[in-house]
Amino acid sequence: MIVLRPPQKITFAQMRSSGVRWLLVYCADYHCSHSTTISGDRWPDEMRLSDLEPRFICSGCGLRGGDVRPNWDEGKLSASY
């Protein structure tokens, strides 16, 4: 039997080396569309963003799991002020 696993995402160290410290977290249910932005400072450098995804619980619909991504626009926003 073939077991499909989601791809591993970058580590926090890789994200931080790009100058990004904030995360975008989206609900795993595309019907919900709830999202939020949170700081990634509390997690260690060696942790992968994909390791966090099963830990999130949507405050909109209650579903466990999320899509965690670096907030790449963070650098653009801070550079414009």
C-alpha positions as CSV (number, residue, x, y, z in Angstrom):
1,M,0.0,0.0,0.0
2,I,1.3,3.5,-0.9
3,V,1.0,6.1,1.9
4,L,0.9,9.7,0.7
5,R,2.4,12.2,3.1
6,P,2.2,16.0,2.7
7,P,5.4,17.6,1.6
8,Q,7.8,18.9,4.2
9,K,8.0,22.7,4.4
10,I,11.0,24.9,5.3
11,T,12.4,25.2,8.8
12,F,12.0,28.3,10.9
13,A,15.7,28.9,10.5
14,Q,15.3,29.0,6.7
15,M,12.4,31.3,7.0
16,R,14.1,33.6,9.4
17,S,17.3,33.7,7.3
18,S,15.0,35.3,4.6
19,G,14.0,38.0,7.0
20,V,10.5,36.7,7.7
21,R,9.3,36.2,11.3
22,W,5.5,36.0,10.8
23,L,3.3,33.2,9.7
24,L,0.0,33.0,7.8
25,V,-2.2,30.2,9.1
26,Y,-5.2,29.1,7.0
27,C,-8.0,26.7,8.0
28,A,-7.5,23.3,6.4
29,D,-11.2,23.4,5.2
30,Y,-11.3,25.5,2.1
31,H,-15.0,26.2,2.7
32,C,-14.2,28.0,6.0
33,S,-11.6,30.3,4.6
34,H,-10.6,31.5,8.1
35,S,-7.0,32.8,8.4
36,T,-4.8,34.6,10.8
37,T,-1.3,36.0,11.1
38,I,0.9,35.0,14.1
39,S,4.5,35.5,15.1
40,G,6.8,32.5,14.6
41,D,9.3,33.6,17.3
42,R,8.1,31.0,19.8
43,W,9.2,27.9,17.7
44,P,12.8,26.7,17.5
45,D,14.9,27.0,14.4
46,E,15.0,23.3,13.6
47,M,11.2,22.9,13.5
48,R,9.5,22.7,10.1
49,L,6.4,24.8,9.4
50,S,4.7,21.5,8.3
51,D,5.3,20.1,11.8
52,L,2.9,22.7,13.2
53,E,0.0,22.2,10.8
54,P,-1.8,19.4,12.7
55,R,-1.6,21.4,16.0
56,F,-3.8,24.3,14.9
57,I,-7.6,24.4,15.6
58,C,-9.6,26.8,13.6
59,S,-11.4,29.4,15.8
60,G,-14.0,29.8,13.0
61,C,-15.2,26.3,12.4
62,G,-13.3,24.1,15.0
63,L,-11.5,21.9,12.4
64,R,-8.1,20.6,13.5
65,G,-5.3,21.2,11.0
66,G,-4.1,24.2,9.0
67,D,-2.0,25.4,6.2
68,V,1.0,27.3,7.6
69,R,3.1,29.6,5.4
70,P,5.7,32.3,5.8
71,N,4.2,35.8,5.5
72,W,6.5,36.7,2.6
73,D,4.8,40.1,2.3
74,E,6.1,41.0,5.8
75,G,9.4,42.3,4.4
76,K,7.6,44.4,1.8
77,L,5.4,46.0,4.4
78,S,8.2,46.9,6.8
79,A,10.3,48.3,3.9
80,S,7.6,50.7,2.9
81,Y,7.3,52.5,6.2
